[in-house]
Amino acid sequence: MNRQPVSQSKNILGVGYDGASKTLEIEFSSGGIYSYEGVPADLHQALIKSDSPGLFFTNFIRGAFPYTHLNPKPKKEAGNASRENKESASTAEKDPPKGQGHASEETQDRHKSA
């Protein structure tokens, strides 16, 4: 799906919409891409015209429509863990671990509605 850039938002990079299926696709600045089902066309238009698309998303889309995370980060396999740990240990002195970041739109995957 083609997404339009959203220049007036810090959290949303782009928004796409398919009117036939009423599917809204949002790319977040965190890198996550989500597809929301059953979104009316007027809500899509209001989102892209909003002065604050991030706030509009939070108030009217997040939690209101079923969604799919289109590009989830792959989970590490147990078999590769020892190899990755060895590689990590060799770079640990060069690259100290980073602190915990703030929760993002991607954390809502844990709270999918049925």
mmCIF file of the C-alpha atoms, coordinates in Angstrom:
data_MODEL
# 
_entry.id   MODEL 
# 
loop_
_atom_site.group_PDB 
_atom_site.id 
_atom_site.type_symbol 
_atom_site.label_atom_id 
_atom_site.label_alt_id 
_atom_site.label_comp_id 
_atom_site.label_asym_id 
_atom_site.label_entity_id 
_atom_site.label_seq_id 
_atom_site.pdbx_PDB_ins_code 
_atom_site.Cartn_x 
_atom_site.Cartn_y 
_atom_site.Cartn_z 
_atom_site.occupancy 
_atom_site.B_iso_or_equiv 
_atom_site.pdbx_formal_charge 
_atom_site.auth_seq_id 
_atom_site.auth_comp_id 
_atom_site.auth_asym_id 
_atom_site.auth_atom_id 
_atom_site.pdbx_PDB_model_num 
ATOM 1   C CA . MET A 1 1   ? 0.000   0.000   0.000  1.00 0.00 ? 1   MET A CA 1 
ATOM 2   C CA . ASN A 1 2   ? 1.294   3.466   -0.841 1.00 0.00 ? 2   ASN A CA 1 
ATOM 3   C CA . ARG A 1 3   ? 1.608   5.768   2.146  1.00 0.00 ? 3   ARG A CA 1 
ATOM 4   C CA . GLN A 1 4   ? 1.498   9.567   2.109  1.00 0.00 ? 4   GLN A CA 1 
ATOM 5   C CA . PRO A 1 5   ? 4.129   11.330  4.209  1.00 0.00 ? 5   PRO A CA 1 
ATOM 6   C CA . VAL A 1 6   ? 2.775   13.056  7.300  1.00 0.00 ? 6   VAL A CA 1 
ATOM 7   C CA . SER A 1 7   ? 5.011   16.066  7.867  1.00 0.00 ? 7   SER A CA 1 
ATOM 8   C CA . GLN A 1 8   ? 3.061   17.574  10.775 1.00 0.00 ? 8   GLN A CA 1 
ATOM 9   C CA . SER A 1 9   ? 3.735   14.601  13.086 1.00 0.00 ? 9   SER A CA 1 
ATOM 10  C CA . LYS A 1 10  ? 6.748   13.481  15.099 1.00 0.00 ? 10  LYS A CA 1 
ATOM 11  C CA . ASN A 1 11  ? 5.349   9.983   15.691 1.00 0.00 ? 11  ASN A CA 1 
ATOM 12  C CA . ILE A 1 12  ? 3.741   9.126   12.342 1.00 0.00 ? 12  ILE A CA 1 
ATOM 13  C CA . LEU A 1 13  ? 5.853   9.053   9.182  1.00 0.00 ? 13  LEU A CA 1 
ATOM 14  C CA . GLY A 1 14  ? 3.224   7.979   6.685  1.00 0.00 ? 14  GLY A CA 1 
ATOM 15  C CA . VAL A 1 15  ? -0.407  6.969   6.234  1.00 0.00 ? 15  VAL A CA 1 
ATOM 16  C CA . GLY A 1 16  ? -2.006  4.851   3.528  1.00 0.00 ? 16  GLY A CA 1 
ATOM 17  C CA . TYR A 1 17  ? -5.638  3.924   2.958  1.00 0.00 ? 17  TYR A CA 1 
ATOM 18  C CA . ASP A 1 18  ? -7.535  1.395   0.854  1.00 0.00 ? 18  ASP A CA 1 
ATOM 19  C CA . GLY A 1 19  ? -11.178 2.433   0.538  1.00 0.00 ? 19  GLY A CA 1 
ATOM 20  C CA . ALA A 1 20  ? -12.368 -0.905  -0.856 1.00 0.00 ? 20  ALA A CA 1 
ATOM 21  C CA . SER A 1 21  ? -11.253 -2.819  2.229  1.00 0.00 ? 21  SER A CA 1 
ATOM 22  C CA . LYS A 1 22  ? -11.393 0.150   4.656  1.00 0.00 ? 22  LYS A CA 1 
ATOM 23  C CA . THR A 1 23  ? -7.812  -0.595  5.667  1.00 0.00 ? 23  THR A CA 1 
ATOM 24  C CA . LEU A 1 24  ? -5.658  2.126   7.186  1.00 0.00 ? 24  LEU A CA 1 
ATOM 25  C CA . GLU A 1 25  ? -1.903  1.584   7.224  1.00 0.00 ? 25  GLU A CA 1 
ATOM 26  C CA . ILE A 1 26  ? 0.330   3.686   9.477  1.00 0.00 ? 26  ILE A CA 1 
ATOM 27  C CA . GLU A 1 27  ? 4.125   3.822   9.562  1.00 0.00 ? 27  GLU A CA 1 
ATOM 28  C CA . PHE A 1 28  ? 5.444   5.137   12.868 1.00 0.00 ? 28  PHE A CA 1 
ATOM 29  C CA . SER A 1 29  ? 8.742   6.921   13.416 1.00 0.00 ? 29  SER A CA 1 
ATOM 30  C CA . SER A 1 30  ? 9.774   3.969   15.610 1.00 0.00 ? 30  SER A CA 1 
ATOM 31  C CA . GLY A 1 31  ? 9.810   1.852   12.433 1.00 0.00 ? 31  GLY A CA 1 
ATOM 32  C CA . GLY A 1 32  ? 6.627   -0.088  13.167 1.00 0.00 ? 32  GLY A CA 1 
ATOM 33  C CA . ILE A 1 33  ? 4.041   -0.460  10.418 1.00 0.00 ? 33  ILE A CA 1 
ATOM 34  C CA . TYR A 1 34  ? 0.479   -1.324  11.405 1.00 0.00 ? 34  TYR A CA 1 
ATOM 35  C CA . SER A 1 35  ? -2.651  -2.101  9.422  1.00 0.00 ? 35  SER A CA 1 
ATOM 36  C CA . TYR A 1 36  ? -6.035  -1.173  10.954 1.00 0.00 ? 36  TYR A CA 1 
ATOM 37  C CA . GLU A 1 37  ? -9.209  -2.853  9.679  1.00 0.00 ? 37  GLU A CA 1 
ATOM 38  C CA . GLY A 1 38  ? -12.652 -1.325  9.212  1.00 0.00 ? 38  GLY A CA 1 
ATOM 39  C CA . VAL A 1 39  ? -11.587 2.324   9.345  1.00 0.00 ? 39  VAL A CA 1 
ATOM 40  C CA . PRO A 1 40  ? -14.091 4.666   7.638  1.00 0.00 ? 40  PRO A CA 1 
ATOM 41  C CA . ALA A 1 41  ? -12.753 6.926   4.874  1.00 0.00 ? 41  ALA A CA 1 
ATOM 42  C CA . ASP A 1 42  ? -13.750 10.086  6.738  1.00 0.00 ? 42  ASP A CA 1 
ATOM 43  C CA . LEU A 1 43  ? -11.602 9.035   9.704  1.00 0.00 ? 43  LEU A CA 1 
ATOM 44  C CA . HIS A 1 44  ? -8.629  8.546   7.390  1.00 0.00 ? 44  HIS A CA 1 
ATOM 45  C CA . GLN A 1 45  ? -9.149  12.017  5.924  1.00 0.00 ? 45  GLN A CA 1 
ATOM 46  C CA . ALA A 1 46  ? -9.453  13.561  9.373  1.00 0.00 ? 46  ALA A CA 1 
ATOM 47  C CA . LEU A 1 47  ? -6.210  11.850  10.449 1.00 0.00 ? 47  LEU A CA 1 
ATOM 48  C CA . ILE A 1 48  ? -4.123  13.174  7.576  1.00 0.00 ? 48  ILE A CA 1 
ATOM 49  C CA . LYS A 1 49  ? -5.623  16.671  7.856  1.00 0.00 ? 49  LYS A CA 1 
ATOM 50  C CA . SER A 1 50  ? -5.209  16.854  11.623 1.00 0.00 ? 50  SER A CA 1 
ATOM 51  C CA . ASP A 1 51  ? -2.821  19.393  13.163 1.00 0.00 ? 51  ASP A CA 1 
ATOM 52  C CA . SER A 1 52  ? -1.690  16.569  15.466 1.00 0.00 ? 52  SER A CA 1 
ATOM 53  C CA . PRO A 1 53  ? -1.996  13.184  13.718 1.00 0.00 ? 53  PRO A CA 1 
ATOM 54  C CA . GLY A 1 54  ? -0.372  11.393  16.653 1.00 0.00 ? 54  GLY A CA 1 
ATOM 55  C CA . LEU A 1 55  ? -2.956  12.722  19.086 1.00 0.00 ? 55  LEU A CA 1 
ATOM 56  C CA . PHE A 1 56  ? -5.765  12.026  16.602 1.00 0.00 ? 56  PHE A CA 1 
ATOM 57  C CA . PHE A 1 57  ? -4.511  8.447   16.251 1.00 0.00 ? 57  PHE A CA 1 
ATOM 58  C CA . THR A 1 58  ? -4.407  8.000   20.026 1.00 0.00 ? 58  THR A CA 1 
ATOM 59  C CA . ASN A 1 59  ? -7.898  9.424   20.528 1.00 0.00 ? 59  ASN A CA 1 
ATOM 60  C CA . PHE A 1 60  ? -9.798  7.878   17.612 1.00 0.00 ? 60  PHE A CA 1 
ATOM 61  C CA . ILE A 1 61  ? -7.940  4.891   16.124 1.00 0.00 ? 61  ILE A CA 1 
ATOM 62  C CA . ARG A 1 62  ? -5.744  3.159   18.705 1.00 0.00 ? 62  ARG A CA 1 
ATOM 63  C CA . GLY A 1 63  ? -7.839  0.612   20.559 1.00 0.00 ? 63  GLY A CA 1 
ATOM 64  C CA . ALA A 1 64  ? -10.891 1.234   18.368 1.00 0.00 ? 64  ALA A CA 1 
ATOM 65  C CA . PHE A 1 65  ? -10.026 -1.017  15.397 1.00 0.00 ? 65  PHE A CA 1 
ATOM 66  C CA . PRO A 1 66  ? -8.463  -4.461  15.022 1.00 0.00 ? 66  PRO A CA 1 
ATOM 67  C CA . TYR A 1 67  ? -4.907  -4.238  13.745 1.00 0.00 ? 67  TYR A CA 1 
ATOM 68  C CA . THR A 1 68  ? -1.994  -6.260  12.453 1.00 0.00 ? 68  THR A CA 1 
ATOM 69  C CA . HIS A 1 69  ? 1.665   -5.459  13.074 1.00 0.00 ? 69  HIS A CA 1 
ATOM 70  C CA . LEU A 1 70  ? 3.099   -5.808  9.572  1.00 0.00 ? 70  LEU A CA 1 
ATOM 71  C CA . ASN A 1 71  ? 6.794   -5.839  10.424 1.00 0.00 ? 71  ASN A CA 1 
ATOM 72  C CA . PRO A 1 72  ? 7.309   -7.304  13.902 1.00 0.00 ? 72  PRO A CA 1 
ATOM 73  C CA . LYS A 1 73  ? 10.870  -7.842  15.045 1.00 0.00 ? 73  LYS A CA 1 
ATOM 74  C CA . PRO A 1 74  ? 11.795  -11.530 14.809 1.00 0.00 ? 74  PRO A CA 1 
ATOM 75  C CA . LYS A 1 75  ? 12.220  -13.367 18.083 1.00 0.00 ? 75  LYS A CA 1 
ATOM 76  C CA . LYS A 1 76  ? 15.662  -14.830 18.727 1.00 0.00 ? 76  LYS A CA 1 
ATOM 77  C CA . GLU A 1 77  ? 15.906  -18.579 18.431 1.00 0.00 ? 77  GLU A CA 1 
ATOM 78  C CA . ALA A 1 78  ? 17.256  -20.533 21.399 1.00 0.00 ? 78  ALA A CA 1 
ATOM 79  C CA . GLY A 1 79  ? 19.799  -22.344 19.200 1.00 0.00 ? 79  GLY A CA 1 
ATOM 80  C CA . ASN A 1 80  ? 21.453  -19.101 18.145 1.00 0.00 ? 80  ASN A CA 1 
ATOM 81  C CA . ALA A 1 81  ? 21.573  -17.651 21.657 1.00 0.00 ? 81  ALA A CA 1 
ATOM 82  C CA . SER A 1 82  ? 25.022  -19.011 22.583 1.00 0.00 ? 82  SER A CA 1 
ATOM 83  C CA . ARG A 1 83  ? 26.588  -17.738 19.358 1.00 0.00 ? 83  ARG A CA 1 
ATOM 84  C CA . GLU A 1 84  ? 24.952  -14.327 19.786 1.00 0.00 ? 84  GLU A CA 1 
ATOM 85  C CA . ASN A 1 85  ? 26.114  -14.163 23.403 1.00 0.00 ? 85  ASN A CA 1 
ATOM 86  C CA . LYS A 1 86  ? 29.723  -14.804 22.323 1.00 0.00 ? 86  LYS A CA 1 
ATOM 87  C CA . GLU A 1 87  ? 29.482  -12.095 19.666 1.00 0.00 ? 87  GLU A CA 1 
ATOM 88  C CA . SER A 1 88  ? 27.868  -9.712  22.145 1.00 0.00 ? 88  SER A CA 1 
ATOM 89  C CA . ALA A 1 89  ? 30.574  -10.328 24.718 1.00 0.00 ? 89  ALA A CA 1 
ATOM 90  C CA . SER A 1 90  ? 33.288  -9.380  22.246 1.00 0.00 ? 90  SER A CA 1 
ATOM 91  C CA . THR A 1 91  ? 31.628  -6.034  21.528 1.00 0.00 ? 91  THR A CA 1 
ATOM 92  C CA . ALA A 1 92  ? 30.379  -5.303  25.052 1.00 0.00 ? 92  ALA A CA 1 
ATOM 93  C CA . GLU A 1 93  ? 33.383  -3.183  25.924 1.00 0.00 ? 93  GLU A CA 1 
ATOM 94  C CA . LYS A 1 94  ? 33.036  -1.130  22.720 1.00 0.00 ? 94  LYS A CA 1 
ATOM 95  C CA . ASP A 1 95  ? 29.277  -0.690  22.888 1.00 0.00 ? 95  ASP A CA 1 
ATOM 96  C CA . PRO A 1 96  ? 27.890  -0.342  26.416 1.00 0.00 ? 96  PRO A CA 1 
ATOM 97  C CA . PRO A 1 97  ? 24.236  -1.375  26.791 1.00 0.00 ? 97  PRO A CA 1 
ATOM 98  C CA . LYS A 1 98  ? 21.675  1.333   26.250 1.00 0.00 ? 98  LYS A CA 1 
ATOM 99  C CA . GLY A 1 99  ? 19.031  2.262   28.822 1.00 0.00 ? 99  GLY A CA 1 
ATOM 100 C CA . GLN A 1 100 ? 15.406  1.263   28.518 1.00 0.00 ? 100 GLN A CA 1 
ATOM 101 C CA . GLY A 1 101 ? 13.389  3.412   26.134 1.00 0.00 ? 101 GLY A CA 1 
ATOM 102 C CA . HIS A 1 102 ? 9.851   4.621   26.412 1.00 0.00 ? 102 HIS A CA 1 
ATOM 103 C CA . ALA A 1 103 ? 6.957   2.436   25.324 1.00 0.00 ? 103 ALA A CA 1 
ATOM 104 C CA . SER A 1 104 ? 5.809   3.033   21.747 1.00 0.00 ? 104 SER A CA 1 
ATOM 105 C CA . GLU A 1 105 ? 2.869   2.171   19.544 1.00 0.00 ? 105 GLU A CA 1 
ATOM 106 C CA . GLU A 1 106 ? 4.489   -1.224  19.003 1.00 0.00 ? 106 GLU A CA 1 
ATOM 107 C CA . THR A 1 107 ? 3.809   -2.245  22.601 1.00 0.00 ? 107 THR A CA 1 
ATOM 108 C CA . GLN A 1 108 ? 0.124   -2.477  21.848 1.00 0.00 ? 108 GLN A CA 1 
ATOM 109 C CA . ASP A 1 109 ? 0.779   -5.840  20.167 1.00 0.00 ? 109 ASP A CA 1 
ATOM 110 C CA . ARG A 1 110 ? 0.651   -7.344  23.633 1.00 0.00 ? 110 ARG A CA 1 
ATOM 111 C CA . HIS A 1 111 ? -2.856  -5.970  24.089 1.00 0.00 ? 111 HIS A CA 1 
ATOM 112 C CA . LYS A 1 112 ? -4.544  -7.090  20.868 1.00 0.00 ? 112 LYS A CA 1 
ATOM 113 C CA . SER A 1 113 ? -8.274  -7.281  21.097 1.00 0.00 ? 113 SER A CA 1 
ATOM 114 C CA . ALA A 1 114 ? -9.867  -10.557 20.159 1.00 0.00 ? 114 ALA A CA 1 
# 
